[in-house]
C-alpha cells in the first residue's frame, strides 16, 4: 500500500520489543474541507498522518516521553493544524459525537492507543487496512462544516491516502482497556491552555521537550498478532519529522525504555533509531569508523574507513602505526604485557632476525648512560651498531672495524630519552637484535 510507510527494524539488539514504526497517511484534505471556518482554515492538500509503534505480540506501551537526555520532538515545514472548535491535545479526551463536527477528526494530538470514547465504549486507533467495522467519520456522518457541504466533509478519495475515511476510519474497539492515565508538559498548569503544536492557542511548526509524558497502565494494539499502537496524529501541509522515546512493558512484565538517540544510554535504555523519522541513513556497519548506532538504515557509500584495532603507543613493543582504533589492552611492554605472551606478541625481543647465533650480549638492562656490549662469537671485520626507537627511527649509529673476539665496548646512550629501544648488530655474516630500556 502506497499510503503506509514502513520503517524496517534494524537489529541492534536481539530482545527488542519494537518491531518497526509505521507512518500512515490517514487523509489528504480537499477543496470542500478548506471551506470550513468553524474548526479553522485547513489548507487544501494538507495531510493527516498517524504514527504507530509495532510491538512484539504480548508487549504493551506504557509511556511516550521526553527527559533530560532524550527530547521528544515533532516538527513540520508548515504549521500543524488544530481544530479551533473542539480540538484536544490528547485523543483520549474526545467524545465520539464530536467526530461528526467539521474537521475535528483531523485534529493534531498525542495518545497511547485510545482515540475517542462514549459512555459505553472506548475506541482505539487501528490501521485502515486492518479496520473491519466500517466508519463513523466523514461523508454522511459529517455535518458539512460552516459551509454546510451537503455531502459532508472528509470525503476525499485521493489515492495518496489509500482507503477513504468514509469506508474505513481506522477506529475500532477492543476488550482490554488501559487505566491510570497521566500527562505532563503539555497543558499549562495555571491557564489550562495548550500553547504547543497540539493546541489551538498558538500555531506552530515544532514541539521539542525534555520534560513531557503521556502514560497509562499499558496498552496493546487492537489486532493482537500485529500489536500496533497509535501514539500520534499529525495534520500539516508540510513535511513531518519526529523523535520518539517510549516505555514498553515486555512479554515478561518488565519495563524497558527505547529511545531515538543513542548518544546517551542509561541503565535499561536501548537505542532504536527507527524511532526517528525520517530515518537517518549512514554507515551502520560496525566494522567502519563512520558507524553510528543512530542510523536506522544503511548507506554503503557512507562507510569509508575500516577499523584497524591495535596498539597506538609508540613505546610499546607491538606498536602498530596502521591502527586507527586505539586498544590499550593490546599494548605489550617488557614486564607488562597485559597477560599476553610477549614471545608471541613481540617475537623480535627474544630471537635474532636472520639467525639464532648468540652473537653478542648487552647490559645492564635497564641502562642509565652507558650500554655495555660483549661480542664473543665469530670473527667480524666490520661491525655496525644501530639503535632504533619504537617509531623505527635511528637514534644512534656506530661503525667499528677489525674487531677481535671476544671483546667488550661501551656505547654512550646518555642523549637518549627514557623508553624502550632496539639495538641491532650487523656484521658481514650475521645480524642480531637485543632490546633494552633506557632510564
MISE-639260 format. One record per residue: residue in one letter; x, y, z of N, C-alpha, C in turn. Coordinates in steps of 0.05 Angstrom, whole numbers, padded with zeros to 5 digits, always signed. Layout:
// MISE-639260
aXYZXYZXYZ...
This chain:
// MISE-639260
x+00017-00024+00000+00000+00000+00000+00018+00025+00000x+00012+00043-00018+00029+00068-00020+00024+00087+00003x+00001+00084+00016-00006+00103+00037+00008+00096+00064x+00022+00075+00065+00036+00067+00090+00065+00065+00085x+00081+00079+00102+00110+00077+00100+00120+00061+00124x+00132+00038+00118+00142+00021+00138+00172+00026+00142x+00180+00032+00167+00208+00036+00174+00218+00010+00186x+00235-00003+00171+00243-00030+00178+00261-00030+00203x+00259-00052+00218+00274-00056+00243+00303-00061+00237x+00320-00046+00250+00349-00050+00249+00357-00067+00274x+00367-00092+00271+00371-00109+00293+00395-00102+00310x+00393-00080+00325+00415-00071+00342+00417-00087+00367x+00395-00099+00376+00396-00117+00399+00375-00138+00395x+00380-00162+00405+00364-00185+00398+00337-00186+00412x+00334-00173+00435+00309-00176+00450+00292-00152+00448x+00293-00136+00427+00277-00112+00424+00247-00119+00424x+00232-00102+00438+00203-00106+00439+00189-00091+00417x+00204-00074+00403+00193-00059+00380+00201-00073+00354x+00183-00077+00336+00189-00089+00311+00194-00068+00289x+00177-00047+00289+00180-00025+00270+00163-00002+00278x+00167+00020+00263+00150+00044+00266+00135+00047+00240x+00109+00054+00242+00093+00057+00218+00082+00086+00217x+00086+00099+00194+00074+00125+00189+00053+00122+00168x+00028+00124+00175+00006+00120+00157-00005+00147+00147x-00008+00151+00121-00022+00174+00110-00052+00169+00113x-00063+00183+00132-00091+00177+00140-00111+00191+00123x-00105+00216+00115-00123+00231+00098-00109+00254+00084x-00119+00263+00061-00109+00286+00046-00133+00305+00042x-00131+00329+00053-00154+00348+00052-00159+00359+00024x-00184+00365+00018-00191+00376-00009-00205+00403-00007x-00215+00412-00029-00227+00439-00030-00251+00442-00012x-00267+00420-00010-00290+00421+00008-00282+00425+00037x-00261+00410+00045-00252+00412+00073-00242+00440+00079x-00231+00454+00059-00220+00481+00063-00242+00502+00066x-00267+00495+00061-00289+00515+00064-00296+00520+00093x-00289+00501+00111-00297+00504+00138-00281+00525+00153x-00295+00542+00167-00281+00563+00184-00286+00559+00214x-00304+00540+00220-00310+00535+00249-00285+00523+00262x-00274+00503+00249-00251+00490+00260-00224+00504+00254x-00226+00524+00238-00201+00538+00229-00194+00530+00201x-00178+00546+00188-00171+00541+00160-00153+00516+00157x-00163+00497+00142-00148+00473+00135-00140+00475+00106x-00115+00479+00100-00106+00484+00073-00109+00460+00055x-00117+00465+00030-00120+00443+00011-00094+00428+00008x-00095+00402+00008-00071+00385+00005-00057+00379+00032x-00068+00389+00054-00057+00382+00080-00060+00352+00084x-00040+00339+00096-00041+00311+00100-00043+00305+00130x-00059+00285+00137-00061+00276+00164-00046+00249+00166x-00027+00249+00184-00011+00224+00188-00017+00212+00215x-00017+00186+00216-00018+00172+00241+00007+00156+00246x+00018+00157+00270+00043+00144+00277+00037+00121+00295x+00045+00097+00287+00041+00072+00302+00068+00060+00310x+00069+00049+00334+00091+00032+00343+00083+00003+00340x+00097-00012+00324+00091-00041+00320+00108-00057+00340x+00094-00069+00359+00107-00084+00381+00108-00114+00377x+00126-00127+00391+00125-00156+00392+00098-00164+00405x+00084-00184+00394+00059-00193+00407+00063-00199+00436x+00045-00188+00453+00046-00192+00481+00058-00169+00496x+00071-00150+00482+00083-00126+00495+00062-00104+00495x+00067-00084+00513+00049-00061+00515+00065-00035+00517x+00055-00013+00506+00067+00013+00510+00056+00025+00536x+00074+00035+00552+00066+00047+00578+00068+00077+00578x+00088+00088+00563+00093+00117+00564+00106+00127+00539x+00098+00151+00530+00112+00166+00510+00123+00190+00524x+00149+00196+00521+00161+00216+00539+00185+00230+00526x+00193+00252+00539+00219+00265+00535+00231+00270+00562x+00257+00265+00565+00271+00270+00590+00297+00285+00586x+00313+00288+00607+00336+00305+00605+00356+00296+00583x+00357+00271+00577+00376+00261+00558+00364+00255+00530x+00338+00253+00530+00324+00246+00505+00299+00263+00501x+00301+00282+00484+00278+00300+00479+00257+00286+00461x+00232+00293+00467+00210+00285+00449+00207+00307+00429x+00207+00300+00403+00207+00320+00382+00186+00314+00361x+00171+00335+00353+00154+00334+00329+00158+00360+00314x+00161+00359+00288+00163+00383+00273+00153+00380+00245x+00148+00402+00232+00138+00403+00204+00149+00428+00191x+00150+00427+00165+00159+00451+00149+00136+00471+00146x+00112+00465+00156+00090+00483+00157+00075+00479+00183x+00058+00498+00190+00043+00496+00215+00026+00470+00217x+00024+00460+00241+00006+00438+00246-00022+00449+00249x-00042+00433+00240-00070+00440+00242-00081+00431+00268x-00095+00449+00282-00110+00442+00306-00138+00454+00304x-00158+00437+00307-00186+00446+00305-00193+00466+00327x-00201+00489+00319-00206+00511+00338-00233+00507+00354x-00251+00491+00343-00277+00488+00356-00276+00467+00378x-00265+00444+00372-00265+00423+00392-00240+00406+00391x-00217+00418+00385-00192+00404+00385-00183+00396+00413x-00168+00375+00415-00158+00365+00440-00128+00359+00438x-00114+00362+00460-00085+00356+00460-00081+00325+00460x-00100+00311+00473-00098+00282+00477-00123+00269+00466x-00120+00249+00449-00143+00237+00436-00162+00223+00456x-00151+00215+00479-00168+00202+00499-00191+00221+00509x-00188+00247+00504-00207+00267+00514-00230+00273+00494x-00229+00261+00470-00250+00265+00451-00275+00249+00458x-00298+00262+00455-00324+00248+00456-00331+00239+00427x-00341+00216+00424-00347+00205+00397-00365+00223+00381x-00385+00236+00393-00403+00252+00378-00390+00277+00366x-00367+00285+00375-00353+00308+00364-00340+00301+00337x-00336+00276+00331-00323+00268+00306-00341+00275+00282x-00366+00281+00286-00384+00288+00264-00381+00318+00256x-00368+00333+00274-00367+00362+00270-00343+00370+00252x-00349+00385+00232-00330+00397+00213-00305+00381+00210x-00281+00392+00218-00256+00378+00213-00243+00367+00239x-00260+00362+00259-00249+00353+00285-00233+00327+00282x-00241+00310+00264-00228+00284+00261-00199+00286+00251x-00191+00310+00242-00164+00314+00232-00147+00330+00251x-00156+00333+00275-00140+00348+00295-00113+00335+00300x-00094+00351+00309-00067+00341+00316-00066+00335+00346x-00058+00311+00354-00058+00303+00382-00038+00280+00387x-00036+00274+00414-00020+00252+00423-00038+00232+00436x-00029+00207+00438-00045+00186+00452-00028+00162+00458x-00039+00143+00471-00029+00116+00474-00052+00098+00467x-00057+00095+00441-00077+00077+00431-00105+00089+00428x-00115+00101+00450-00143+00110+00450-00148+00135+00433x-00170+00135+00418-00176+00158+00401-00203+00172+00408x-00221+00159+00422-00246+00172+00429-00261+00153+00448x-00284+00162+00458-00299+00146+00476-00328+00155+00477x-00346+00137+00485-00373+00143+00492-00378+00134+00520x-00402+00136+00529-00408+00126+00556-00404+00096+00559x-00408+00082+00537-00408+00053+00538-00383+00040+00525x-00370+00055+00507-00348+00043+00492-00324+00061+00491x-00301+00049+00489-00276+00063+00485-00264+00054+00459x-00255+00073+00442-00245+00066+00415-00215+00071+00413x-00203+00055+00396-00174+00056+00393-00166+00058+00363x-00143+00069+00358-00133+00072+00331-00124+00045+00320x-00129+00041+00294-00120+00016+00280-00115+00025+00251x-00095+00013+00239-00090+00019+00211-00115+00015+00194x-00120+00032+00175-00144+00030+00159-00146+00003+00145x-00124-00009+00137-00125-00034+00124-00133-00057+00143x-00132-00052+00169-00140-00072+00188-00167-00066+00201x-00180-00045+00192-00205-00036+00204-00228-00050+00189x-00243-00067+00204-00264-00083+00191-00293-00075+00199x-00296-00053+00214-00323-00046+00223-00334-00021+00211x-00324-00013+00187-00335+00010+00173-00325+00036+00184x-00342+00058+00183-00333+00084+00190-00356+00101+00202x-00349+00117+00222-00368+00137+00231-00356+00165+00227x-00336+00168+00209-00323+00193+00204-00327+00201+00174x-00335+00226+00170-00336+00238+00143-00362+00231+00128x-00366+00245+00105-00388+00240+00088-00415+00243+00102x-00432+00223+00100-00459+00224+00112-00458+00227+00142x-00435+00220+00154-00432+00223+00183-00421+00250+00192x-00417+00269+00172-00405+00295+00178-00426+00317+00174x-00424+00338+00189-00444+00360+00188-00439+00380+00165x-00418+00376+00150-00413+00394+00128-00398+00419+00134x-00392+00424+00160-00377+00448+00167-00392+00473+00164x-00378+00496+00165-00391+00522+00164-00405+00527+00138x-00396+00515+00116-00409+00518+00090-00432+00499+00086x-00437+00482+00105-00459+00462+00103-00457+00446+00078x-00433+00436+00071-00430+00419+00047-00449+00395+00049x-00466+00392+00029-00488+00373+00030-00478+00344+00033x-00455+00338+00021-00445+00311+00022-00427+00307+00046x-00423+00327+00062-00406+00325+00085-00377+00330+00078x-00360+00333+00098-00331+00337+00094-00317+00310+00097x-00290+00311+00092-00272+00288+00095-00280+00265+00076x-00288+00272+00052-00296+00252+00032-00276+00247+00010x-00253+00261+00011-00233+00258-00010-00224+00229-00014x-00223+00221-00039-00214+00194-00045-00187+00193-00058x-00171+00214-00053-00143+00215-00064-00129+00189-00057x-00117+00177-00078-00104+00151-00075-00079+00153-00057x-00069+00178-00053-00046+00182-00036-00052+00175-00007x-00078+00175+00000-00086+00168+00028-00098+00140+00030x-00096+00125+00008-00105+00097+00010-00135+00095+00013x-00144+00078+00031-00173+00073+00035-00186+00099+00045x-00208+00108+00032-00222+00132+00041-00232+00130+00069x-00233+00153+00083-00243+00153+00111-00272+00144+00112x-00288+00150+00092-00316+00143+00093-00321+00113+00089x-00299+00099+00083-00300+00070+00081-00290+00057+00107x-00265+00064+00114-00252+00054+00138-00241+00079+00153x-00248+00082+00178-00239+00106+00192-00215+00100+00211x-00205+00075+00211-00182+00069+00228-00189+00071+00258x-00214+00065+00265-00223+00067+00293-00238+00042+00299x-00231+00029+00321-00244+00003+00329-00243+00000+00359x-00256-00020+00369-00257-00025+00398-00241-00050+00404x-00234-00053+00430-00221-00077+00440-00229-00082+00469x-00224-00106+00478-00234-00114+00504-00218-00102+00527x-00191-00105+00525-00174-00096+00548-00168-00067+00546x-00176-00051+00566-00173-00023+00565-00151-00014+00585x-00135+00007+00578-00115+00018+00596-00128+00035+00618x-00115+00037+00640-00124+00054+00662-00102+00073+00671x-00107+00088+00692-00086+00105+00704-00073+00124+00684x-00089+00139+00669-00078+00158+00651-00064+00181+00666x-00043+00191+00654-00029+00214+00665-00014+00229+00643x-00014+00255+00644+00001+00271+00625+00015+00294+00639x+00037+00303+00627+00051+00326+00638+00067+00340+00615x+00072+00366+00619+00088+00380+00600+00074+00391+00575x+00048+00388+00574+00033+00398+00550+00013+00421+00559x-00003+00415+00578-00023+00435+00587-00012+00452+00609x-00014+00478+00606-00004+00497+00627-00020+00493+00652x-00006+00489+00675-00020+00483+00700-00036+00507+00710x-00029+00531+00703-00043+00555+00713-00066+00563+00695x-00060+00566+00669-00080+00576+00650-00098+00553+00640x-00088+00529+00640-00103+00507+00629-00102+00506+00599x-00085+00523+00587-00083+00524+00558-00060+00507+00548x-00062+00499+00522-00041+00485+00509-00031+00503+00486x-00007+00515+00490+00004+00533+00470+00025+00518+00453x+00025+00492+00454+00044+00476+00437+00030+00470+00410x+00043+00454+00394+00031+00447+00368+00006+00430+00370x+00001+00420+00395-00023+00404+00399-00047+00420+00409x-00043+00446+00412-00065+00463+00420-00071+00483+00398x-00094+00497+00401-00102+00516+00381-00097+00545+00389x-00084+00549+00412-00078+00576+00421-00058+00590+00404x-00036+00576+00398-00014+00587+00382-00007+00568+00360x-00007+00577+00335+00001+00560+00313+00031+00555+00314x+00039+00530+00307+00067+00524+00310+00076+00502+00291x+00102+00501+00287+00114+00481+00269+00132+00461+00284x+00136+00465+00310+00155+00448+00324+00148+00445+00353x+00152+00420+00363+00149+00415+00391+00174+00399+00400x+00189+00410+00419+00213+00397+00430+00212+00400+00460x+00213+00377+00474+00211+00379+00504+00228+00357+00516x+00242+00365+00538+00257+00345+00554+00242+00340+00580x+00217+00349+00581+00201+00345+00606+00171+00342+00598x+00165+00319+00587+00138+00314+00577+00132+00284+00579x+00106+00278+00583+00099+00249+00583+00069+00246+00578x+00062+00224+00566+00035+00213+00564+00037+00184+00573x+00022+00176+00592+00025+00149+00602-00001+00137+00612x-00001+00111+00613-00024+00096+00626-00013+00070+00636x-00031+00052+00643-00023+00026+00654-00010+00007+00634x-00012+00014+00609-00001-00003+00587-00023-00010+00568x-00017-00007+00542-00037-00013+00521-00024-00028+00498x-00040-00048+00488-00032-00063+00465-00048-00054+00441x-00042-00066+00418-00056-00059+00394-00083-00073+00392x-00100-00062+00375-00127-00073+00371-00125-00102+00360x-00107-00106+00341-00103-00133+00330-00079-00146+00344x-00084-00165+00362-00062-00175+00379-00038-00186+00364x-00043-00200+00342-00020-00211+00327-00003-00190+00313x-00015-00167+00307+00000-00145+00296+00012-00127+00318x-00005-00122+00338+00003-00106+00361+00015-00079+00354x-00001-00063+00339+00007-00037+00330-00009-00016+00346x+00006+00001+00361-00006+00020+00379-00003+00048+00368x-00025+00063+00365-00025+00090+00355-00014+00109+00377x+00005+00127+00370+00015+00145+00391+00012+00175+00383x+00005+00181+00357+00002+00209+00350-00013+00211+00324x-00027+00233+00321-00039+00242+00295-00029+00270+00290x-00020+00274+00265-00007+00300+00258-00019+00309+00231x-00029+00333+00230-00040+00344+00205-00025+00369+00198x-00015+00370+00174+00001+00393+00165+00004+00393+00134x+00009+00416+00123+00015+00418+00095+00044+00413+00089x+00060+00412+00110+00089+00409+00107+00098+00380+00110x+00125+00377+00110+00137+00351+00114+00143+00347+00143x+00135+00324+00154+00138+00320+00183+00165+00306+00189x+00173+00309+00215+00195+00294+00226+00190+00291+00256x+00202+00270+00268+00198+00266+00297+00220+00249+00308x+00223+00251+00335+00240+00233+00350+00224+00225+00375x+00221+00199+00378+00203+00188+00399+00220+00172+00420x+00210+00172+00445+00221+00156+00466+00197+00143+00480x+00199+00117+00484+00176+00103+00495+00185+00083+00517x+00167+00078+00536+00170+00057+00556+00152+00034+00547x+00163+00010+00548+00148-00014+00539+00148-00034+00562x+00125-00047+00566+00124-00070+00584+00127-00094+00567x+00149-00109+00571+00155-00131+00554+00138-00156+00561x+00143-00177+00546+00127-00201+00549+00130-00215+00576x+00151-00207+00591+00156-00218+00618+00146-00199+00640x+00134-00177+00632+00124-00158+00651+00145-00137+00660x+00168-00137+00647+00189-00117+00654+00186-00092+00638x+00193-00069+00650+00192-00044+00636+00219-00037+00624x+00219-00030+00598+00243-00022+00584+00239+00004+00569x+00260+00019+00566+00258+00045+00552+00273+00043+00525x+00259+00053+00505+00271+00054+00478+00272+00083+00469x+00296+00091+00460+00300+00119+00453+00310+00122+00424x+00305+00146+00413+00312+00151+00385+00342+00157+00382x+00354+00168+00403+00381+00178+00401+00399+00161+00419x+00421+00150+00408+00438+00132+00423+00462+00147+00436x+00463+00173+00435+00486+00187+00445+00490+00183+00476x+00468+00182+00490+00469+00177+00519+00449+00154+00526x+00460+00132+00536+00443+00110+00544+00448+00103+00573x+00427+00104+00589+00429+00097+00617+00420+00068+00621x+00421+00059+00646+00412+00031+00651+00383+00027+00642x+00379+00005+00629+00352-00003+00619+00342+00015+00596x+00360+00030+00583+00353+00046+00559+00366+00032+00535x+00351+00031+00514+00361+00018+00489+00355+00036+00465x+00375+00038+00448+00372+00054+00424+00356+00039+00403x+00336+00053+00392+00321+00042+00369+00319+00065+00349x+00338+00067+00330+00339+00090+00312+00315+00095+00295x+00298+00074+00291+00274+00078+00275+00253+00094+00289x+00258+00101+00315+00240+00120+00329+00245+00148+00319x+00264+00152+00302+00269+00178+00289+00259+00177+00260x+00244+00198+00253+00232+00199+00226+00236+00227+00214x+00244+00230+00188+00250+00207+00170+00276+00193+00180x+00279+00168+00173+00301+00153+00183+00328+00164+00173x+00347+00167+00192+00374+00176+00185+00389+00152+00174x+00400+00155+00150+00416+00134+00137+00445+00141+00137x+00461+00121+00140+00490+00125+00140+00504+00098+00143x+00528+00099+00154+00543+00074+00157+00533+00059+00182x+00520+00037+00179+00511+00021+00202+00526-00005+00203x+00550-00006+00191+00568-00028+00193+00589-00022+00214x+00588-00036+00236+00605-00030+00259+00635-00036+00254x+00641-00046+00230+00669-00051+00223+00683-00026+00212x+00668-00004+00210+00679+00021+00199+00678+00043+00219x+00697+00062+00217+00699+00084+00235+00674+00102+00233x+00662+00103+00210+00639+00121+00206+00613+00110+00218x+00614+00086+00229+00590+00074+00241+00577+00091+00263x+00551+00091+00264+00536+00104+00286+00511+00087+00292x+00506+00084+00318+00482+00069+00326+00456+00086+00321x+00459+00111+00313+00436+00128+00308+00425+00125+00280x+00439+00109+00263+00429+00105+00236+00409+00082+00235x+00385+00088+00223+00364+00068+00221+00366+00052+00195x+00381+00062+00176+00384+00048+00151+00412+00051+00140x+00421+00032+00125+00448+00031+00116+00452+00046+00089x+00475+00059+00087+00484+00072+00062+00513+00064+00058x+00518+00045+00041+00545+00034+00039+00565+00056+00030x+00556+00076+00016+00574+00098+00008+00584+00114+00032x+00572+00111+00055+00580+00125+00079+00602+00111+00094x+00607+00086+00088+00627+00070+00101+00653+00072+00086x+00673+00085+00097+00698+00090+00083+00722+00078+00096x+00724+00078+00122+00749+00071+00136+00745+00047+00153x+00756+00024+00145+00755+00000+00161+00770+00004+00187x+00758-00005+00209+00771-00003+00235+00795-00023+00236x+00818-00012+00245+00841-00029+00250+00847-00026+00280x+00842-00048+00294+00848-00048+00323+00877-00052+00327x+00889-00040+00347+00917-00044+00352+00927-00025+00373x+00952-00030+00380+00966-00013+00400+00977+00012+00386x+00969+00035+00395+00977+00060+00383+00998+00075+00400x+01009+00062+00420+01030+00073+00436+01058+00067+00424x+01072+00088+00415+01098+00083+00402+01119+00069+00421x+01114+00071+00447+01133+00059+00465+01128+00029+00470x+01106+00019+00460+01101-00010+00463+01116-00026+00442x+01123-00051+00449+01138-00067+00430+01122-00076+00406x+01095-00074+00409+01078-00082+00386+01062-00058+00376x+01075-00035+00377+01063-00010+00365+01055-00015+00336x+01030-00007+00329+01020-00011+00302+01014+00016+00290x+01031+00026+00272+01026+00053+00261+01002+00053+00243x+00991+00030+00235+00968+00029+00218+00942+00028+00233x+00943+00024+00260+00919+00023+00276+00905+00050+00277x+00878+00050+00275+00863+00075+00277+00842+00074+00299x+00842+00052+00314+00824+00049+00337+00840+00040+00361x+00848+00059+00377+00866+00053+00400+00855+00031+00418x+00871+00011+00423+00863-00011+00440+00885-00016+00461x+00886+00000+00483+00908-00002+00502+00912-00030+00513x+00891-00046+00515+00894-00073+00526+00912-00091+00509x+00916-00082+00484+00933-00098+00466+00963-00091+00468x+00968-00068+00481+00996-00059+00482+01013-00077+00500x+01037-00082+00491+01055-00101+00505+01082-00087+00510x+01091-00089+00535+01117-00078+00543+01132-00099+00559x+01159-00098+00558+01174-00117+00575+01166-00115+00604x+01157-00136+00615+01148-00136+00643+01119-00128+00647x+01106-00119+00626+01078-00111+00628+01064-00115+00602x+01056-00140+00597+01044-00147+00571+01015-00155+00573x+01001-00145+00594+00972-00149+00597+00965-00179+00596x+00981-00195+00609+00975-00224+00610+00978-00238+00583x+00990-00224+00564+00996-00236+00537+01024-00248+00538x+01028-00266+00519+01055-00279+00517+01072-00261+00500x+01091-00248+00513+01108-00228+00499+01125-00241+00477x+01131-00267+00480+01147-00281+00460+01131-00285+00434x+01104-00285+00437+01087-00287+00413+01079-00259+00403x+01074-00241+00421+01065-00214+00413+01088-00198+00401x+01112-00201+00413+01135-00186+00403+01159-00206+00400x+01158-00224+00381+01178-00245+00378+01206-00233+00373x+01208-00209+00363+01234-00197+00357+01249-00191+00382x+01236-00192+00405+01250-00186+00430+01267-00209+00440x+01262-00233+00429+01275-00256+00440+01291-00273+00420x+01289-00267+00394+01304-00283+00375+01318-00264+00355x+01339-00274+00343+01353-00259+00322+01336-00259+00297x+01339-00239+00281+01323-00236+00257+01332-00254+00234x+01359-00257+00231+01368-00273+00208+01380-00299+00216x+01388-00302+00241+01397-00328+00250+01394-00330+00280x+01401-00353+00292+01398-00357+00320+01425-00356+00334x+01446-00347+00320+01472-00346+00331+01474-00327+00354x+01485-00335+00377+01488-00317+00400+01511-00299+00395x+01507-00277+00380+01529-00261+00370+01540-00242+00392x+01522-00230+00408+01532-00211+00428+01514-00210+00452x+01524-00197+00473+01509-00193+00498+01510-00163+00504x+01487-00152+00514+01485-00124+00522+01475-00122+00550x+01486-00103+00565+01478-00099+00593+01487-00072+00603x+01477-00061+00624+01455-00071+00640+01428-00066+00626x+01407-00076+00637+01380-00072+00626+01360-00071+00649x+01351-00048+00656+01353-00022+00643+01381-00010+00646x+01387+00009+00627+01413+00022+00627+01408+00052+00633x+01429+00065+00644+01427+00093+00650+01440+00110+00628x+01466+00112+00629+01481+00129+00609+01499+00112+00591x+01505+00088+00600+01523+00071+00585+01511+00043+00581x+01513+00033+00556+01505+00006+00549+01530-00009+00542x+01536-00030+00557+01559-00046+00552+01553-00069+00532x+01572-00074+00514+01568-00094+00493+01592-00114+00495x+01586-00140+00495+01606-00160+00493+01601-00176+00468x+01621-00177+00450+01619-00193+00426+01637-00217+00430x+01625-00241+00428+01641-00264+00435+01637-00287+00415x+01628-00281+00391+01624-00302+00371+01632-00291+00344x+01643-00309+00328+01650-00301+00300+01677-00287+00300x+01683-00276+00276+01708-00261+00272+01702-00237+00254x+01685-00218+00266+01676-00196+00250+01698-00176+00243x+01700-00170+00217+01720-00150+00209+01707-00122+00212x+01682-00120+00207+01668-00095+00209+01642-00100+00224x+01636-00083+00244+01611-00086+00259+01596-00059+00259x+01570-00060+00255+01553-00036+00255+01533-00038+00277x+01534-00019+00295+01515-00018+00317+01494+00004+00311x+01469-00003+00311+01447+00016+00306+01426+00013+00328x+01418+00035+00339+01396+00035+00359+01372+00049+00346x+01348+00035+00348+01323+00045+00338+01304+00051+00361x+01288+00073+00359+01266+00076+00377+01242+00061+00365x+01219+00061+00380+01197+00044+00370+01179+00058+00350x+01189+00080+00339+01177+00091+00315+01192+00081+00291x+01214+00066+00296+01231+00056+00275+01252+00076+00266x+01256+00097+00282+01275+00118+00275+01302+00111+00287x+01323+00115+00271+01351+00110+00280+01359+00133+00299x+01366+00127+00323+01374+00147+00343+01404+00145+00351x+01417+00124+00342+01445+00121+00348+01457+00102+00327x+01481+00109+00318+01495+00092+00298+01525+00094+00302x+01538+00070+00303+01567+00070+00306+01579+00046+00291x+01600+00051+00275+01614+00031+00260+01641+00025+00272x+01647+00000+00276+01673-00008+00287+01686-00028+00268x+01712-00023+00262+01727-00041+00243+01746-00059+00258x+01751-00082+00246+01771-00101+00255+01769-00108+00285x+01746-00120+00292+01742-00129+00319+01753-00157+00324x+01768-00160+00345+01778-00187+00353+01760-00197+00376x+01749-00220+00373+01732-00231+00394+01747-00250+00412x+01739-00253+00437+01718-00236+00449+01727-00208+00455x+01708-00189+00455+01715-00162+00461+01692-00148+00475x+01699-00126+00488+01678-00111+00502+01682-00081+00495x+01658-00068+00493+01659-00039+00488+01634-00026+00501x+01635+00000+00505+01613+00014+00517+01601+00034+00497x+01575+00036+00497+01561+00055+00480+01549+00077+00498x+01554+00102+00491+01544+00125+00506+01515+00130+00497x+01496+00125+00515+01468+00129+00508+01455+00151+00525x+01472+00169+00536+01462+00189+00555+01443+00209+00541x+01445+00212+00514+01429+00231+00500+01401+00220+00493x+01397+00194+00497+01371+00182+00490+01350+00188+00511x+01326+00191+00502+01304+00195+00521+01297+00168+00534x+01285+00170+00557+01276+00145+00570+01256+00131+00553x+01258+00104+00552+01240+00089+00536+01251+00062+00528x+01237+00049+00510+01244+00022+00501+01258+00025+00474x+01281+00010+00470+01296+00013+00445+01305-00015+00435x+01312-00015+00410+01324-00039+00397+01353-00033+00390x+01370-00051+00397+01399-00050+00389+01404-00072+00369x+01414-00064+00346+01420-00083+00324+01449-00083+00318x+01461-00107+00318+01490-00110+00310+01490-00125+00283x+01503-00113+00264+01506-00126+00238+01535-00129+00231x+01542-00154+00224+01569-00160+00214+01567-00171+00186x+01590-00180+00175+01590-00190+00148+01573-00215+00145x+01570-00230+00167+01557-00256+00165+01531-00258+00182x+01527-00240+00201+01505-00244+00219+01492-00218+00226x+01467-00221+00235+01453-00198+00247+01438-00208+00271x+01439-00192+00293+01425-00200+00317+01413-00174+00329x+01392-00178+00344+01378-00155+00356+01372-00160+00386x+01377-00140+00401+01370-00141+00430+01352-00117+00437x+01337-00120+00458+01320-00098+00468+01331-00089+00495x+01329-00062+00499+01337-00052+00525+01320-00028+00532x+01319-00022+00558+01304+00001+00567+01323+00021+00577x+01319+00047+00568+01336+00069+00578+01320+00083+00600x+01334+00086+00624+01321+00101+00646+01328+00130+00644
